[in-house]
Each structure stands twice: as structure tokens, then as C-alpha cells.
Amino acid sequence: MMEFVINEATYSLPCRSFIIDYAVSERRKLAVVKEFAIRLLYSLKGITPEKIAGYFGFTADEMQVVLASLQEEKLIKWDDGNVELTSYAYDRFEEVDGKAEPRFFEVEDKMDSVTFDLLSFRLIAESSSGSVSPNNMEIPLPKDAMASLTEKAKAAFDQQFNVFIEKAKGIDTYTESVELYKINQVYNRNDRLLPVSVKYVVTAESCNSPEIRYADEWMEEWDEDRSLFSAISTQTESVGHKQNCLDLTSLEEYVSFTHDPIILDFYRDQEVDFYAALKAYEANKGLFELETRMLVGGIHLGRNSDLIRSLLDYKFGDEAKIPGKGILWSVDPSDKVWGRGPELEAFIQTLEQRLDERRKPVGTILSVSVQSNEEAFKTREMYGITKCKFQGLNKQIVNGQVEILLIPEVLVACTFHFPIENHYPLSLPIGFVTTVESRVKYIEENLVAVFNNPANTNSHFERINVEEDDMVLNSRVKKLFR
């Protein structure tokens, strides 16, 4: 059964580190002579020093050294010339396999830096594979999350001490007995963000019920009550506008603009048969023609990214430079969990590295519908890490469910983002990628017409007082098509 990653996103979970001053009690072994002396006294209750010396073959001086050491540790006391165990020493004996065994502990002060997440105050003892980035989606906290933090940290450290010992300190509690004796003091240290990377996965059988998976396996057990999953769902549902049903007009506009050669094969009774589409991909690995392949999921994600690279290798040679002047990417990320992770930046870098410097490439231009400078600022803040240039649109090219990535004269990738009922804001992108010149040229001409019409573009992304020739539209977008 083939799995399809339809989207990936990295969330930022607010955390705080604390310095915790605490004491532990650790089981320790007595010296052999001391332990056997204690065992003897436990069996006989009271005995003279001479009899102990005779039992072990000690001289009077040797016996005196042993007894002095035992008395210093408050393990023995004297009663009319006899040596007896103290109540403290008696209490250290435990029944083990029918025999009384002495168990002694020593208290040691320690100080460590400990980190808890601020959502559920769970201990963060392992590292995350994700990275902190401005385009991560921050997970909201409850209103009282920042109240009484040191008290919460103290209680959480007490409750999760065994996890701390095993995960953070690497101590096997089955072979070494370490117990929290007391917490002396807790100090605030600093705030940090934990990157939480998730994948949204479907199969042909579950195409309407995407599964969320953590990229880091340890988080599956760590988030055992699924409180983080709930917070992620709450965060994503607060973005954009909901659209649960397929808009057939939007699909028709997509097909008209892109001439998608694949999607209509699965259009039946005014609906798209997603099961049939994914099964077809599974059967032929997405192959439609030698230079045209089916896409399922985000254009920039793993399998699709590899496919685009392999098409470029086939057309122009392995890792060879390509003749395109740059990349134009039209997408509406406003109501989708789109590009919110390191995958987007990595994909763009991979493509830009193949542009031939001799053609003075203009890089990657992200064309997005924005209605104000404020909206443009927020978009740039989310995706600025990619080092893309941004071109404002008055309305999204074709419509908000269409995504198009074009390298003029080289390659085009198009997907239609089908809404998944009751799983907003996730969408199921299905489309195609091709290096067939006629297919690339058809979409390229449609895009040229869009950007040549002044009614379609705006300057909300531009700096104040920028010269018209230096605007992204004139200095980069239109140069792509020359």
C-alpha cells in the first residue's frame, strides 16, 4: 500500500528552561568488611567487640578502626559493652528472596538545566530533527500558561523525575537506584522554541482521512495524551476560510488554464475519484508519458521534488545546468498549511543551483494574492527565509486552489488543491509535471498574458519610492519570459 505525503509542516512549541537545584539519594554498597559486620550484628542483635574480632580474625586495632567507622555513619551503638545496630541501620534491611539484605543510600546535591514545554509541562529530554524558522507555525498556549512557572516546573520535575534520569541523564533505573530526595530551588533560565515537524499522510483507501505523524518517533510516545495534536489542529483551523466541498467551476478553470492531461481521467459523475487516481499512481509510479508525470501532494515535497529533479536530469543531463532564467511560483498559501517548514527552502535552493549563471537568472519569484501592504508584510515574514522575490496579485492566478511552478522553456508543475471534507485546512493536491515543450509553452503563454495585464498585479510587496523599472514585475517577472 503506497503512502502519499500530501503536506509537511513544522510547528514551534514554546518551551522554557529552568535551573533546578536538587538532591538525590543513591543506593550505595558498604565496604565488604563493614557489610559483613552489619549482617553479623543484625543476626545476633548484640555482641562484644572481642567476639566480632574473633569471628573475622581482626586484631584489636583493626577492630577499633572498623567500629569507629560504623559509629561515624550512625550504624552501631553501644549498650553495656556490647555493640548493637542503630534503628537507622535496622531500617535499611529489606526482605529479598526470603533473606534480609542491607540497603544503604547516600544523598548528593546536584544542579541541572531542565526544559519543559509550556503547553502541557512535559519534560523535553530529546532533540528534534526540525529547525526553528520564521515560517514555522507557532502553537498557541492557554491563557494561564505563563503563570507560576517555577512552581509548575518544581511539580513537573518531581512527577517526571524518572523520565529525566533515564532520558536526560542516561541512567538505567533497573540497575541503578536513584531517587529524588528533595528539590532545593528552581530558577528561570530562558525561553526557547521546539520545532515539531509533522507529515500529513494518505493512502488510496484513506484519501479522505489524512493521518498526522510526527517526524520524530520519540514524540509519538511523548505526546501520549495527544494534547499537542489537539493544539496543532486548533492552530491550523484558525487560519483562512473553510471550504469543504469541491468547486467544479474552480476545477474547470484549472483544466482550461493548464490543460492538465491526467486529472480528467478520474472525473466521473461530476466528482473526482480520488481512490482511482491514487491507485493509478500506485500502479505506474505516476508515469503518464516519458516527460510527463502525475503529482500527488505538495510540489516541493520529497517524492515530487525527486521526480522533478529526475525529469531535469533526463532532459538536460545529470545535475546539469538548465537554460531557464528563473522560477515563477504561483500559489495561494492563505488557507493551507503550505510551505511552513524547511522543505520549501531546500527545494528552492535545489532548483536555483541548476540555473545557468551565464543567463543571469532572476531567482525565484513567489506570486501571491495580497490586498494590502500589511498582508504583504505578513506573507514576506512567513516565507522571506526562502530568499524569494515576491510579486503581488489582485487575485490569484486562475483561482486560490491552483498552484503552478514554471521554469520558462524548461518545466512546469501544476496541481489543483482539492479540499478534504472536515479536515480543513488540509488539501489533496493532484496534478502533473512536464518537460514537454508544447505543454510548457502553453502555460507559459497564459502566464505572460496574466502579468502583461496591469489589472492583475499590484505593488504591495515593493519598497517605498522604488523606481518602476526596479519593481519585481519589470526587473524579474517579465525578464523570465524574454
Legacy VTK file of the C-alpha trace (Angstrom):
# vtk DataFile Version 3.0
C-alpha trace
ASCII
DATASET POLYDATA
POINTS 482 float
0.000 0.000 0.000
1.590 3.239 -1.139
1.545 6.222 1.181
1.375 9.801 -0.069
2.714 12.728 1.937
0.272 15.449 0.930
1.823 18.105 3.134
4.503 18.717 5.725
4.696 21.483 8.281
6.881 22.489 11.190
5.284 23.970 14.270
7.050 25.884 17.027
6.198 24.721 20.531
7.040 27.333 23.209
9.243 25.938 25.989
11.166 27.248 28.975
14.406 26.056 30.524
14.974 26.092 34.278
17.982 25.596 36.511
16.948 23.078 39.158
18.962 22.664 42.360
18.011 19.273 43.802
19.299 16.337 45.835
19.171 12.646 45.017
19.540 9.574 47.160
21.579 6.842 45.536
21.927 3.275 46.683
25.500 2.502 47.696
27.383 -0.562 48.758
29.237 -0.740 52.055
32.795 -1.975 52.135
32.798 -5.786 52.343
34.061 -5.860 55.929
31.525 -3.288 57.066
28.649 -5.084 55.345
29.501 -8.447 56.889
29.883 -6.829 60.316
26.432 -5.282 59.888
24.961 -8.615 58.789
26.503 -10.326 61.830
25.076 -7.720 64.203
21.676 -7.984 62.524
21.643 -11.764 63.145
22.993 -11.728 66.710
21.404 -8.490 67.896
24.148 -7.598 70.398
27.745 -8.836 70.677
31.034 -7.798 72.242
33.816 -6.292 70.146
36.080 -9.219 71.096
33.666 -11.755 69.612
33.396 -9.714 66.407
37.200 -9.558 66.181
37.437 -13.312 66.771
34.798 -14.022 64.121
36.668 -12.039 61.476
40.200 -12.695 62.732
40.860 -8.982 63.446
43.453 -7.588 65.795
42.249 -5.202 68.492
43.459 -2.188 66.483
41.777 -3.406 63.272
38.547 -3.986 65.157
38.705 -0.480 66.611
39.039 1.082 63.103
36.005 -0.850 61.792
33.821 0.024 64.785
34.826 3.690 64.683
33.829 3.869 61.017
30.473 2.179 61.657
29.758 4.502 64.554
30.636 7.556 62.467
27.993 6.510 59.945
25.497 6.034 62.803
25.122 2.345 62.056
26.041 1.000 65.542
25.571 1.950 69.163
26.980 0.713 72.477
24.948 -0.976 75.230
26.800 -2.140 78.367
29.909 -3.021 76.390
28.013 -4.742 73.584
27.727 -3.475 70.031
24.236 -3.195 68.522
22.748 -1.855 65.299
21.005 1.502 65.440
17.352 1.746 64.453
18.553 3.554 61.324
20.684 0.509 60.385
17.830 -1.923 61.119
15.534 0.087 58.867
17.987 -0.327 55.984
17.352 -4.092 55.772
14.837 -5.326 53.213
13.403 -8.768 52.557
14.841 -10.084 49.259
14.118 -13.678 48.198
13.420 -14.655 51.783
16.641 -13.119 53.115
17.299 -9.840 54.875
19.564 -7.646 52.728
21.046 -4.279 53.788
20.187 -1.326 51.514
22.097 1.882 52.150
21.744 5.251 50.413
23.696 8.454 50.256
22.341 11.930 49.483
24.084 14.061 46.867
23.290 17.618 45.758
23.009 18.251 42.021
22.132 21.095 39.641
20.873 20.706 36.079
19.226 22.662 33.287
15.819 21.162 32.528
13.380 22.145 29.760
9.596 21.783 29.780
7.108 22.637 27.080
4.687 25.369 28.150
1.601 23.636 26.763
1.494 20.549 28.997
4.701 20.997 31.043
6.236 17.768 29.770
9.957 17.269 30.019
11.943 17.817 26.797
14.740 15.289 27.081
15.447 14.532 23.410
16.383 16.694 20.446
14.132 17.449 17.496
15.076 16.908 13.848
13.267 20.084 12.826
14.691 23.587 12.763
13.447 26.856 14.202
12.400 29.132 11.360
10.289 32.273 10.893
7.881 30.327 8.711
7.114 27.724 11.375
3.579 27.864 12.740
3.557 28.740 16.438
1.345 26.655 18.691
-0.940 28.803 20.869
-0.819 28.435 24.653
-3.657 28.537 27.194
-4.251 31.900 28.874
-2.700 30.757 32.167
0.320 29.077 30.571
2.808 31.712 31.788
1.544 31.838 35.386
3.509 30.350 38.332
6.157 28.826 36.091
8.707 27.926 38.780
6.014 26.187 40.838
4.864 24.270 37.748
8.457 23.324 36.947
9.005 22.073 40.502
5.885 19.899 40.403
6.659 18.619 36.894
10.264 17.739 37.831
9.015 15.810 40.841
6.455 13.900 38.764
8.751 13.220 35.813
11.998 12.600 37.681
12.344 9.007 36.472
11.930 10.166 32.868
14.602 12.821 33.474
17.001 10.268 34.956
16.519 7.817 32.097
16.196 10.154 29.080
18.311 13.173 30.032
20.937 11.571 32.286
21.110 8.165 30.591
20.851 6.207 33.847
19.347 2.725 33.752
16.965 2.732 36.703
16.755 -1.058 36.601
20.402 -1.409 37.567
20.941 1.850 39.455
18.605 3.115 42.139
18.397 6.919 42.067
15.555 8.702 43.803
14.686 12.353 44.130
15.401 13.287 47.740
14.281 16.920 47.602
14.145 19.987 45.357
16.103 22.833 46.872
15.388 25.670 44.427
14.126 26.347 40.892
15.386 29.268 38.773
14.077 30.537 35.431
16.714 30.307 32.720
15.434 31.144 29.225
12.647 30.606 26.708
13.092 28.571 23.551
11.053 27.028 20.750
10.931 23.326 19.998
10.430 22.635 16.266
7.754 19.962 15.831
7.718 18.539 12.306
4.648 16.648 11.136
3.651 14.846 7.970
0.109 14.553 6.647
-0.235 11.140 5.005
-2.964 9.469 2.964
-3.356 6.230 1.021
-5.796 5.427 -1.758
-8.023 3.817 0.865
-7.771 6.753 3.288
-7.650 9.662 0.844
-10.400 11.465 2.776
-8.861 10.819 6.206
-5.278 12.094 6.369
-3.110 10.797 9.188
-0.847 13.147 11.106
2.563 11.753 12.007
5.441 13.241 13.906
8.725 13.256 12.012
10.476 12.357 15.294
9.380 8.945 16.566
10.004 9.809 20.213
7.209 12.388 20.062
4.594 9.686 19.472
5.171 8.323 22.980
5.932 11.759 24.441
2.561 13.174 23.318
0.684 10.196 24.704
-2.448 12.176 25.588
-2.451 13.840 22.142
-2.723 17.314 23.661
-0.132 18.620 21.189
-2.097 17.136 18.283
-5.184 18.960 19.536
-3.263 22.232 19.773
-1.947 21.797 16.222
-5.490 21.240 14.940
-6.755 24.295 16.796
-3.962 26.430 15.375
-4.480 25.427 11.751
-8.250 25.784 11.906
-7.872 29.426 12.889
-6.279 30.310 9.546
-8.074 31.388 6.388
-11.543 30.423 5.236
-13.063 26.992 5.194
-14.026 25.257 2.006
-15.061 21.654 2.426
-16.698 20.885 -0.915
-15.249 20.679 -4.404
-15.997 23.735 -6.521
-16.460 22.334 -10.024
-16.102 25.787 -11.603
-12.651 26.149 -9.998
-11.627 22.736 -11.332
-12.833 23.638 -14.830
-10.820 26.885 -14.694
-7.736 24.909 -13.695
-8.109 22.410 -16.540
-8.703 25.197 -19.051
-5.627 27.165 -17.956
-3.211 24.217 -17.615
-4.597 21.542 -19.980
-3.848 19.024 -17.216
-3.604 15.790 -19.253
-4.279 13.485 -16.288
-6.937 14.725 -13.899
-9.929 14.337 -16.227
-9.259 10.586 -16.420
-10.628 10.412 -12.875
-13.529 12.843 -13.261
-16.746 10.865 -13.029
-20.332 11.932 -12.344
-19.231 15.491 -11.552
-16.780 14.231 -8.951
-13.116 13.265 -8.900
-12.476 9.650 -7.927
-9.509 10.120 -5.597
-9.258 6.401 -4.871
-8.874 5.635 -8.583
-6.366 8.476 -9.024
-4.097 7.304 -6.209
-4.404 3.671 -7.275
-3.388 4.658 -10.809
-0.334 6.449 -9.424
0.474 3.418 -7.327
0.195 1.091 -10.333
2.529 3.017 -12.662
4.554 5.180 -10.223
2.945 8.308 -11.657
4.154 7.697 -15.218
1.868 9.271 -17.843
4.401 9.936 -20.588
8.179 9.773 -20.509
8.401 13.518 -19.866
5.045 13.971 -18.110
4.312 12.564 -14.663
1.433 12.654 -12.225
1.863 14.541 -8.946
0.166 13.800 -5.628
0.906 16.086 -2.711
2.858 19.311 -2.434
5.059 20.125 -5.421
8.086 20.807 -3.201
7.826 17.680 -1.021
10.080 14.628 -1.075
8.736 12.304 -3.768
7.662 15.142 -6.073
10.912 17.016 -5.539
12.842 13.870 -6.528
10.630 13.413 -9.569
11.224 16.987 -10.767
14.964 16.537 -10.338
14.916 13.269 -12.300
12.949 14.879 -15.171
15.530 17.681 -15.358
18.338 15.096 -15.299
16.705 13.132 -18.113
16.149 16.242 -20.243
19.417 18.095 -19.646
21.836 15.585 -18.081
22.531 14.524 -14.511
22.871 17.595 -12.310
23.485 19.669 -15.463
22.676 23.349 -15.677
19.288 24.182 -17.181
18.559 27.024 -19.648
15.803 28.703 -17.612
16.255 32.270 -16.400
14.435 31.691 -13.145
11.393 30.222 -11.415
7.878 31.624 -11.171
5.722 30.072 -8.461
2.058 30.983 -8.150
0.265 29.684 -5.066
-2.326 30.805 -2.550
-0.989 29.775 0.871
-3.554 31.757 2.853
-5.852 28.880 3.754
-3.406 25.993 3.502
-0.592 24.653 5.639
1.700 25.333 2.696
5.471 25.669 2.784
5.595 26.020 6.575
8.846 24.163 7.071
12.416 23.712 5.806
11.332 21.597 2.817
10.299 24.679 0.837
13.635 26.450 1.254
15.586 23.269 0.424
13.550 22.665 -2.730
14.037 26.233 -3.994
17.773 26.059 -3.347
17.984 22.779 -5.272
16.316 24.313 -8.331
18.211 27.592 -8.214
21.545 25.753 -8.087
20.750 24.362 -11.527
20.100 27.728 -13.170
22.895 28.695 -15.547
24.672 31.772 -14.169
25.632 32.809 -17.716
21.963 33.607 -18.368
21.904 35.974 -15.339
18.968 34.213 -13.658
16.473 36.250 -11.639
15.987 33.582 -8.968
12.579 32.501 -7.672
9.525 34.755 -7.690
6.593 33.857 -5.465
3.397 35.402 -6.832
0.713 35.705 -4.184
-2.626 37.454 -3.938
-2.409 40.267 -1.366
-4.805 43.148 -0.805
-2.684 45.446 1.383
0.851 46.289 2.425
0.122 44.708 5.794
-0.899 41.415 4.183
2.210 41.528 2.004
4.373 42.113 5.094
2.909 39.049 6.836
3.480 36.897 3.761
7.065 38.086 3.418
7.603 37.419 7.125
6.440 33.814 6.711
8.331 32.997 3.511
11.176 35.508 3.451
13.628 32.848 4.657
13.437 31.291 1.173
15.059 34.474 -0.250
12.346 34.551 -2.931
11.243 37.781 -4.533
7.528 38.484 -4.151
5.035 39.691 -6.725
1.633 40.894 -5.579
-1.551 39.847 -7.369
-5.009 41.355 -7.067
-6.448 37.865 -7.358
-4.742 34.519 -7.509
-3.846 33.167 -10.935
-6.795 31.007 -12.109
-8.149 30.655 -8.523
-6.988 30.014 -4.978
-6.931 26.222 -5.374
-4.405 26.249 -8.220
-0.636 26.011 -7.792
1.735 26.497 -10.713
5.534 26.312 -10.747
7.119 27.371 -14.036
10.687 27.406 -15.258
10.151 29.010 -18.679
11.223 26.866 -21.636
12.208 24.095 -19.201
9.497 22.660 -16.922
6.073 23.295 -15.466
4.353 21.668 -12.475
0.656 22.252 -11.762
-1.621 20.959 -9.033
-5.215 21.524 -8.040
-5.728 21.608 -4.261
-8.842 19.528 -3.636
-10.444 20.316 -0.267
-10.645 17.376 2.137
-14.016 17.435 3.839
-13.826 18.001 7.625
-10.024 18.258 7.517
-9.557 21.947 6.780
-7.062 23.467 6.103
-5.523 20.367 4.541
-5.949 19.835 0.834
-5.157 16.971 -1.502
-3.006 18.395 -4.329
-3.216 16.368 -7.547
-1.731 17.423 -10.877
1.201 16.894 -13.194
4.755 17.927 -14.006
6.182 18.002 -17.523
9.172 18.989 -19.594
7.286 18.563 -22.881
7.945 21.818 -24.737
4.411 22.280 -26.087
2.840 21.806 -22.643
5.339 24.169 -21.005
4.827 26.764 -23.745
1.023 26.685 -23.460
1.042 27.507 -19.737
3.903 29.984 -20.167
1.850 31.961 -22.706
-1.131 32.011 -20.346
1.067 33.374 -17.556
2.584 36.020 -19.825
-0.947 37.258 -20.559
-1.692 37.456 -16.819
1.383 39.528 -15.973
1.059 41.788 -19.010
-2.357 42.909 -17.781
-1.868 45.745 -15.228
-5.246 44.946 -13.670
-3.884 41.656 -12.346
-0.854 42.881 -10.401
-0.129 45.253 -7.526
2.918 46.691 -5.782
2.121 45.859 -2.137
5.388 43.927 -1.793
7.529 46.766 -3.145
9.694 49.109 -1.106
8.566 52.703 -0.713
9.596 55.008 -3.577
11.044 52.203 -5.672
11.594 53.068 -9.330
9.176 51.372 -11.737
11.994 49.669 -13.637
13.280 48.216 -10.381
9.965 46.699 -9.358
9.893 42.905 -9.262
7.334 42.818 -12.077
9.606 44.654 -14.502
13.058 43.678 -13.265
12.375 39.985 -12.731
8.974 38.591 -13.760
8.947 39.972 -17.295
12.629 39.119 -17.769
11.705 35.470 -17.198
9.768 35.427 -20.461
12.306 37.196 -22.698
LINES 1 483
482 0 1 2 3 4 5 6 7 8 9 10 11 12 13 14 15 16 17 18 19 20 21 22 23 24 25 26 27 28 29 30 31 32 33 34 35 36 37 38 39 40 41 42 43 44 45 46 47 48 49 50 51 52 53 54 55 56 57 58 59 60 61 62 63 64 65 66 67 68 69 70 71 72 73 74 75 76 77 78 79 80 81 82 83 84 85 86 87 88 89 90 91 92 93 94 95 96 97 98 99 100 101 102 103 104 105 106 107 108 109 110 111 112 113 114 115 116 117 118 119 120 121 122 123 124 125 126 127 128 129 130 131 132 133 134 135 136 137 138 139 140 141 142 143 144 145 146 147 148 149 150 151 152 153 154 155 156 157 158 159 160 161 162 163 164 165 166 167 168 169 170 171 172 173 174 175 176 177 178 179 180 181 182 183 184 185 186 187 188 189 190 191 192 193 194 195 196 197 198 199 200 201 202 203 204 205 206 207 208 209 210 211 212 213 214 215 216 217 218 219 220 221 222 223 224 225 226 227 228 229 230 231 232 233 234 235 236 237 238 239 240 241 242 243 244 245 246 247 248 249 250 251 252 253 254 255 256 257 258 259 260 261 262 263 264 265 266 267 268 269 270 271 272 273 274 275 276 277 278 279 280 281 282 283 284 285 286 287 288 289 290 291 292 293 294 295 296 297 298 299 300 301 302 303 304 305 306 307 308 309 310 311 312 313 314 315 316 317 318 319 320 321 322 323 324 325 326 327 328 329 330 331 332 333 334 335 336 337 338 339 340 341 342 343 344 345 346 347 348 349 350 351 352 353 354 355 356 357 358 359 360 361 362 363 364 365 366 367 368 369 370 371 372 373 374 375 376 377 378 379 380 381 382 383 384 385 386 387 388 389 390 391 392 393 394 395 396 397 398 399 400 401 402 403 404 405 406 407 408 409 410 411 412 413 414 415 416 417 418 419 420 421 422 423 424 425 426 427 428 429 430 431 432 433 434 435 436 437 438 439 440 441 442 443 444 445 446 447 448 449 450 451 452 453 454 455 456 457 458 459 460 461 462 463 464 465 466 467 468 469 470 471 472 473 474 475 476 477 478 479 480 481
